[in-house]
Structure formats: C-alpha cells, structure tokens
Amino acid sequence: MNDRERFVAVCLGEKTDYIPIFGFPGAPGMSGGALKWTHRRLIETGMPAWVGGSWEDWVCQDVESWHRYWGATGPIHLDFDIARDVPGIKSTQRIEGGYEILEFESGAIERQVIDNANIYSMPEYVRYSVRDRASWNFWRDRMTPDGIMPAAEMEENCRRFDNRTKPLFIAARGAYGFLRSLMGPEGVSLAFFDDPELVHDMRQWLTDYVRAYILPLVERLKPEAVYMGEDLCYNHGMLLSPRQFDEFCSPHYRMVRDCARSAGVAAVAVDSDGDITEFGRLAARHGVNCLYPCEVKAGTDLFALRRNHPDLICVGWLEKEIINEGNEDRIEPEIMSKVPPLLEQGRYFPNGDHGIQPLATFPNLCKFMTVLHEVCGNPEGEFPRV
C-alpha cells in the first residue's frame, strides 16, 4: 500500500499493512518536524544533524528526511490557489520594550516575543481587526478577491496532483475560527448577542469565499481530507453554545459537508484544541467525521467519545510532554494504555497531541517512536530502536 491508500483505509476502518504515524496540519505530533530551537536541541542530544524538519520562519526545511528517519508521514497540500487580485492589508513592525509590535491597516495590533516564528509563544492580541461594522467593511474590501484563475490554468495545476501517492488535504477554513481570528473570543461572544447581523454577514462572506475559491478544487481533485481550523473549545468545553454554533456556523458546515460527500472525501476534519467532548456531538450531526488533536490536558476522553461515536476518526491523544527530559518513564504507559485498544476499534491515527516541545530529547523521542512503531506494526524509519 502507498501512503494515500493506507490513509484512506484507516479512515474507513479497513485493514492496512500497518498503521502510519501520520501528522495532521496544525497539530502534527511527532510527525512534522520541530521548531528551529527545538530541532537544534534534538541534534544536541543525539539526533544526526542531517535530519531535516526544522521549522524556520514558518517554513519547514526538508520534512521528507524527517519522515524517512523517524518513519513518519503526512499529507500533501496545494501549492497554488485560484483567488486573484486581493488588495490585502499592509502591516508594519517595530521593536519596543523588548517585544515585537505588529500594527495593521485594519487597526489590529499584536505584541509578541522577538523571533516568535522560531520560538512560538501565543502573541498578545492587543486589538483585533474587526470591532464594528466599519472595521469589518474595511477588512472585507481589502480581502475580497477581484478575480479568479482561468479554468485552463487551474486544470493545468490540478493535473500535477492527479497521480498522487500521498493523501491530499485541502483547507476549507472554519466558521468559528474565522470569526474568532478577526474579533477575538470575547469580541465574537459579545457580538453573538449585541450584533448578530454583523456576525451573519462575516460568516456569509467566508462561506461565499470558500464556495467560489476552494470548493471547485475539492470537486476537481477529490482530496482525501478537507479540514477546518476552529479551536472552538477550551478545557471546560465549547467557547460558544450549541445553539450559537447551529445559528452562526452550521450553514458553512453543511456546504462543506455536501461538497465533500459528493467528491468522496474520506475525512472531513476539524482541528480544535480543548475538551472536544461536547463538540463531538455537534460535529457528527453536521457531517464532520474526524477530530484532532484530542488534547490530553484539556480532559478529552477518546474512550468515552468513541462509545458515543464509534465511526469517528480520531487523531493524537498522546501527551506530548512525555518525550521531554525526565519523563522517559511515562512513555510506555501512555502509549500502551491508549493505542492498542483504540487501534482495535479502528479509525485511529496515534500521535502526540500537538508538536514537540523545547525540552524534548533525542533519546526520549527514540523511545517514543520505538514503542509506537511496534504497537502499530510499522516497519518504517531509520532511527535507533530502543
């Protein structure tokens, strides 16, 4: 089997030659490399310097050598889009008080640590782009495409993906994630009550955008997965009520679901941090059949979620901190208590529940991968088995 066939088989609950150590976009676990300084620490603690996978300024350097060495894999993504002539929003940046300050034409202001692209801590969003109707109109006018790629050019680009051997993932942009990114969680929560018409207009813009510039690619390429970035949960459940989700987000979900179904997409996935238990019920109702990364510390219980939704494709749910220095005794219990019973049920991609942290060590990652590969019957990888 190739990676594409293996991915689809796991999604459908069918038998495979082995279970892949597969990294999903935005939360690749141990399968998508590491941020620059974390990658350097792995080398300092024993990983060969030629192993790629270092994320530098949001670009991953030579992830294929990381996949080959660690016996992991991941999806492919489109390297083009069909939207044209987007004016865009300009920004400036400066150093002030030991931090980097980013200011945008939209009025948004962000404050973050210097070299944040290679360190990554959550920026402080001092002010968001959309604060009222006027600021939304400004953002909309500058982010709405004024053209589209000609059909012949789109077809020429698409043909490059027709004979793929890896699963293709296409992002359909999440409804709540879009609103939250422009207004902030507090701002959008208030707008649900204070200005629902504005929220509906914003979500409708997103839905129209996806319909015009993304779904034609889904229809033509028939990807293995369509995914939406949402982050609509925290450690006590959802950041909006089920009623609010139904009112403001469900039209977008129905559109994506219907297109994905007609294209034969194996996984309609949502990336959400936090405790996804409550959202699992809504997701199933709106056509989502895959959730990730299933965070451990947020209290997510995949065994309970699976009892209610046995056909759900689940990803992750292995605590990322177990490969940090001093945690080596936690590795085998974490994997063995979760992975074998979930693999027996099927439709499960085992991995860390997010990316690799700066305290990770090469010996601990070797131990993690050794145990996980053995449980998955996975023969891939050049790393030294422990």
C-alpha positions as CSV (number, residue, x, y, z in Angstrom):
1,M,0.0,0.0,0.0
2,N,1.1,3.6,-0.5
3,D,0.5,6.5,1.9
4,R,-2.7,7.5,0.1
5,E,-4.2,4.0,0.2
6,R,-3.1,3.5,3.8
7,F,-4.6,6.8,4.9
8,V,-8.0,6.1,3.3
9,A,-8.1,2.5,4.7
10,V,-7.6,3.8,8.3
11,C,-10.3,6.4,7.8
12,L,-12.7,3.8,6.5
13,G,-11.9,1.3,9.3
14,E,-10.4,-1.1,6.8
15,K,-7.4,-3.4,7.2
16,T,-4.0,-2.0,6.4
17,D,-0.5,-3.4,6.1
18,Y,0.5,-1.2,9.1
19,I,-0.7,1.9,10.9
20,P,1.0,5.1,9.8
21,I,2.5,7.7,12.2
22,F,0.7,10.5,10.4
23,G,0.9,14.2,11.2
24,F,-2.2,16.3,10.6
25,P,-1.8,20.0,9.7
26,G,-1.6,22.4,12.6
27,A,-1.0,19.6,15.1
28,P,1.5,17.1,13.6
29,G,2.5,15.5,16.8
30,M,5.9,13.9,16.3
31,S,5.5,13.6,12.5
32,G,6.1,17.1,11.2
33,G,9.5,18.2,12.4
34,A,10.1,20.8,15.2
35,L,10.6,24.5,15.6
36,K,14.1,25.6,14.9
37,W,15.4,25.8,18.5
38,T,13.7,22.5,19.5
39,H,15.2,20.9,16.4
40,R,18.6,22.1,17.5
41,R,18.1,20.6,20.9
42,L,17.3,17.2,19.4
43,I,20.6,17.4,17.5
44,E,22.4,18.5,20.7
45,T,21.0,15.4,22.5
46,G,22.0,13.0,19.7
47,M,19.9,13.3,16.5
48,P,22.0,13.3,13.4
49,A,22.5,16.8,12.1
50,W,21.4,15.8,8.5
51,V,17.9,15.1,9.7
52,G,15.7,17.9,8.4
53,G,12.3,19.0,9.7
54,S,13.4,22.3,11.2
55,W,10.6,25.0,11.1
56,E,12.3,28.3,10.4
57,D,10.2,31.4,9.9
58,W,7.1,29.2,9.4
59,V,8.7,27.1,6.7
60,C,9.7,23.5,7.3
61,Q,13.1,22.6,5.9
62,D,13.3,19.2,4.3
63,V,10.5,17.4,6.1
64,E,10.9,14.4,3.9
65,S,14.2,13.5,5.6
66,W,12.5,13.8,8.9
67,H,9.8,11.4,7.7
68,R,12.3,9.0,6.4
69,Y,14.4,9.0,9.5
70,W,11.5,8.7,12.0
71,G,9.3,6.5,9.9
72,A,6.5,9.1,9.9
73,T,4.4,10.7,7.2
74,G,2.0,13.4,6.5
75,P,-0.3,14.9,3.8
76,I,0.5,17.0,0.7
77,H,-1.1,20.4,0.2
78,L,-1.8,22.5,-2.8
79,D,0.9,24.9,-3.8
80,F,-1.5,27.3,-5.6
81,D,-4.8,28.9,-5.1
82,I,-7.3,30.3,-7.6
83,A,-8.2,33.6,-6.0
84,R,-6.7,36.5,-7.8
85,D,-6.3,40.3,-7.2
86,V,-6.7,40.5,-3.5
87,P,-5.6,44.1,-2.3
88,G,-4.5,42.8,1.1
89,I,-3.8,44.6,4.3
90,K,-0.4,46.2,4.9
91,S,1.4,46.0,8.2
92,T,4.4,47.5,10.0
93,Q,6.6,46.1,12.7
94,R,8.9,47.5,15.3
95,I,10.8,46.5,18.4
96,E,9.6,48.2,21.6
97,G,10.3,47.3,25.2
98,G,11.9,44.0,24.2
99,Y,8.9,42.8,22.2
100,E,8.0,42.9,18.5
101,I,4.9,45.1,17.8
102,L,2.9,44.5,14.7
103,E,0.4,47.1,13.5
104,F,-2.0,46.5,10.6
105,E,-4.0,48.9,8.4
106,S,-7.1,47.3,9.8
107,G,-6.3,48.7,13.2
108,A,-5.2,45.4,14.7
109,I,-2.2,45.4,17.0
110,E,-0.2,42.3,18.1
111,R,2.6,42.1,20.6
112,Q,4.9,39.1,20.6
113,V,8.3,37.9,21.7
114,I,11.2,38.6,19.3
115,D,11.8,35.7,16.8
116,N,8.4,34.3,17.6
117,A,8.3,32.4,14.3
118,N,11.0,30.2,15.6
119,I,10.1,30.1,19.3
120,Y,6.4,30.4,19.2
121,S,4.5,31.6,22.2
122,M,1.0,32.9,21.8
123,P,1.1,36.6,20.8
124,E,-0.9,39.2,22.8
125,Y,-3.7,40.4,20.5
126,V,-3.9,44.0,21.8
127,R,-6.6,44.9,19.3
128,Y,-8.4,42.8,16.7
129,S,-9.1,43.7,13.1
130,V,-12.9,43.7,13.4
131,R,-14.5,45.8,16.1
132,D,-17.7,47.1,14.5
133,R,-19.4,47.4,11.1
134,A,-16.9,50.0,9.8
135,S,-13.8,47.9,10.6
136,W,-15.5,44.8,9.1
137,N,-16.2,46.7,5.8
138,F,-12.6,47.8,5.7
139,W,-11.2,44.3,6.2
140,R,-13.8,42.8,3.7
141,D,-13.0,45.3,1.0
142,R,-9.3,44.6,1.2
143,M,-9.5,40.8,1.5
144,T,-12.1,40.1,-1.2
145,P,-10.6,38.7,-4.4
146,D,-11.4,40.6,-7.6
147,G,-10.6,37.8,-10.0
148,I,-10.2,34.0,-10.3
149,M,-7.6,31.8,-12.0
150,P,-8.7,30.9,-15.6
151,A,-10.1,27.4,-15.9
152,A,-7.4,26.2,-18.2
153,E,-4.7,27.3,-15.8
154,M,-6.5,25.7,-12.9
155,E,-6.7,22.5,-14.8
156,E,-3.0,22.5,-15.6
157,N,-2.2,23.0,-11.9
158,C,-4.6,20.3,-10.8
159,R,-3.2,17.7,-13.1
160,R,0.0,17.7,-11.1
161,F,-1.9,16.1,-8.2
162,D,-3.8,13.5,-10.2
163,N,-1.5,10.6,-9.7
164,R,-0.6,11.3,-6.1
165,T,0.6,8.6,-3.7
166,K,0.2,10.7,-0.6
167,P,-3.2,11.9,0.8
168,L,-4.1,15.4,-0.3
169,F,-5.5,17.8,2.3
170,I,-7.5,21.0,1.4
171,A,-8.3,23.6,3.9
172,A,-11.9,24.9,3.9
173,R,-11.5,27.4,6.8
174,G,-13.5,27.0,9.9
175,A,-16.5,29.3,10.5
176,Y,-15.9,30.0,14.2
177,G,-12.1,30.1,13.7
178,F,-12.6,32.8,11.1
179,L,-14.8,34.9,13.3
180,R,-12.6,34.5,16.4
181,S,-9.4,35.4,14.4
182,L,-11.0,38.7,13.3
183,M,-12.9,39.7,16.5
184,G,-11.2,37.7,19.3
185,P,-13.1,35.2,21.5
186,E,-14.5,37.9,23.8
187,G,-15.5,40.2,20.9
188,V,-17.3,37.5,18.9
189,S,-19.0,36.2,22.1
190,L,-20.4,39.6,22.7
191,A,-21.3,40.1,19.0
192,F,-23.4,36.9,19.1
193,F,-25.8,38.9,21.3
194,D,-25.1,42.5,20.5
195,D,-24.8,42.4,16.7
196,P,-25.8,39.1,15.3
197,E,-26.4,40.7,11.9
198,L,-22.7,41.6,11.7
199,V,-21.7,38.0,12.6
200,H,-24.0,36.6,10.0
201,D,-22.5,38.9,7.3
202,M,-19.0,37.9,8.2
203,R,-19.8,34.2,8.2
204,Q,-21.6,34.6,4.9
205,W,-18.5,36.3,3.4
206,L,-16.4,33.3,4.4
207,T,-18.9,30.8,3.0
208,D,-19.1,32.7,-0.3
209,Y,-15.3,32.8,-0.4
210,V,-14.9,29.0,0.2
211,R,-17.7,28.2,-2.3
212,A,-16.0,30.3,-5.0
213,Y,-12.3,29.7,-4.5
214,I,-11.9,26.4,-2.6
215,L,-14.8,24.0,-3.3
216,P,-14.0,24.0,-7.1
217,L,-10.7,22.5,-6.1
218,V,-12.4,19.9,-3.9
219,E,-14.7,19.0,-6.7
220,R,-11.9,18.6,-9.2
221,L,-9.2,17.0,-7.1
222,K,-11.3,14.8,-4.8
223,P,-8.9,15.1,-1.9
224,E,-8.5,12.5,0.8
225,A,-9.3,15.1,3.5
226,V,-11.0,18.5,3.8
227,Y,-10.2,20.3,7.1
228,M,-11.3,23.3,9.1
229,G,-9.3,25.1,11.7
230,E,-11.6,26.1,14.5
231,D,-10.1,26.0,18.0
232,L,-13.6,26.4,19.4
233,C,-13.1,24.6,22.7
234,Y,-11.1,25.1,25.9
235,N,-10.5,22.9,28.9
236,H,-14.2,23.2,30.0
237,G,-15.8,22.6,26.7
238,M,-17.0,24.8,23.9
239,L,-16.4,28.5,23.6
240,L,-19.9,29.0,22.2
241,S,-23.1,27.3,22.9
242,P,-24.5,24.5,20.7
243,R,-27.4,26.9,19.8
244,Q,-24.9,29.6,18.7
245,F,-23.0,27.1,16.7
246,D,-26.2,25.9,14.9
247,E,-27.2,29.5,14.2
248,F,-23.9,31.0,13.1
249,C,-21.7,28.1,11.9
250,S,-23.9,25.3,10.6
251,P,-24.6,26.8,7.2
252,H,-20.9,26.8,6.4
253,Y,-20.5,23.2,7.7
254,R,-23.4,22.0,5.6
255,M,-21.9,23.5,2.5
256,V,-18.5,21.9,3.1
257,R,-20.1,18.6,4.1
258,D,-22.2,18.3,1.0
259,C,-19.3,19.1,-1.3
260,A,-17.0,16.7,0.5
261,R,-19.6,13.9,0.3
262,S,-20.2,14.3,-3.4
263,A,-16.4,14.3,-4.0
264,G,-15.9,11.1,-2.0
265,V,-13.7,12.7,0.6
266,A,-12.7,10.2,3.3
267,A,-12.2,12.7,6.2
268,V,-14.0,15.9,6.9
269,A,-11.8,17.0,9.8
270,V,-11.8,19.8,12.4
271,D,-8.8,21.0,14.3
272,S,-9.8,22.1,17.7
273,D,-7.8,22.4,20.9
274,G,-9.5,21.9,24.3
275,D,-12.1,19.4,25.5
276,I,-13.9,18.3,22.3
277,T,-16.4,16.0,24.1
278,E,-19.4,18.4,23.7
279,F,-18.4,19.4,20.2
280,G,-18.2,15.8,19.2
281,R,-22.0,15.5,19.2
282,L,-22.4,18.6,17.1
283,A,-19.6,17.6,14.7
284,A,-21.2,14.3,14.0
285,R,-24.6,16.0,13.3
286,H,-23.0,18.4,10.8
287,G,-21.1,15.9,8.8
288,V,-17.6,16.1,10.5
289,N,-16.1,12.6,10.9
290,C,-12.6,13.4,12.1
291,L,-11.4,15.4,15.1
292,Y,-7.9,16.3,16.2
293,P,-5.5,16.7,18.0
294,C,-7.5,15.4,21.0
295,E,-5.6,17.2,23.8
296,V,-4.9,15.2,26.9
297,K,-4.5,18.1,29.4
298,A,-7.9,19.6,28.4
299,G,-9.6,16.5,29.7
300,T,-10.6,14.9,26.4
301,D,-11.5,11.2,26.8
302,L,-11.4,9.3,23.5
303,F,-12.7,6.1,25.0
304,A,-15.9,8.0,26.1
305,L,-16.1,9.9,22.8
306,R,-15.8,6.6,20.8
307,R,-18.5,4.9,22.8
308,N,-21.0,7.5,21.5
309,H,-19.5,7.9,18.1
310,P,-17.8,4.6,17.0
311,D,-17.3,5.8,13.4
312,L,-15.4,8.9,14.4
313,I,-11.8,9.2,13.0
314,C,-9.6,10.2,15.9
315,V,-6.1,11.6,15.9
316,G,-3.4,12.2,18.6
317,W,-4.3,11.9,22.3
318,L,-0.8,11.0,23.4
319,E,0.6,13.6,25.9
320,K,3.3,15.5,24.1
321,E,5.2,16.2,27.3
322,I,6.2,12.5,27.7
323,I,9.2,13.0,25.4
324,N,10.5,15.9,27.5
325,E,13.6,15.4,29.6
326,G,12.9,13.5,32.8
327,N,9.7,11.9,31.5
328,E,11.0,8.8,29.9
329,D,9.2,6.5,32.4
330,R,5.9,7.9,31.2
331,I,6.3,7.0,27.6
332,E,5.4,3.3,27.5
333,P,2.4,3.6,30.0
334,E,1.0,6.5,28.0
335,I,1.2,4.6,24.7
336,M,0.2,1.1,25.9
337,S,-2.8,2.3,27.9
338,K,-4.4,4.1,24.9
339,V,-3.1,2.9,21.5
340,P,-3.8,-0.8,21.4
341,P,-7.5,-0.6,22.4
342,L,-8.1,2.3,20.0
343,L,-6.4,0.6,17.2
344,E,-8.5,-2.4,17.8
345,Q,-11.6,-0.2,17.3
346,G,-10.1,1.2,14.1
347,R,-10.2,4.7,12.6
348,Y,-7.4,6.0,14.8
349,F,-4.1,7.8,13.9
350,P,-1.9,7.6,17.1
351,N,0.5,10.5,17.7
352,G,1.3,13.3,20.1
353,D,-1.5,15.7,20.8
354,H,0.5,18.7,19.4
355,G,4.0,19.4,18.3
356,I,7.3,18.7,20.0
357,Q,8.3,21.0,22.9
358,P,11.7,22.6,23.6
359,L,12.5,20.2,26.5
360,A,12.2,17.1,24.2
361,T,15.3,14.9,23.9
362,F,16.5,12.6,21.2
363,P,16.7,9.5,23.4
364,N,13.1,10.1,24.6
365,L,11.9,10.6,21.0
366,C,13.6,7.4,20.0
367,K,11.9,5.5,22.9
368,F,8.5,7.0,22.0
369,M,8.9,6.1,18.3
370,T,10.2,2.6,19.1
371,V,7.1,1.7,21.3
372,L,4.6,3.4,18.9
373,H,6.1,1.7,15.8
374,E,6.0,-1.7,17.5
375,V,2.3,-1.3,18.5
376,C,1.4,-0.1,15.1
377,G,3.3,-2.9,13.3
378,N,5.1,-0.1,11.5
379,P,8.5,-1.1,10.0
380,E,9.4,2.4,8.7
381,G,12.2,4.6,10.0
382,E,16.0,4.7,10.3
383,F,16.1,5.9,13.9
384,P,17.8,3.6,16.5
385,R,15.3,1.4,18.2
386,V,15.4,1.5,22.0
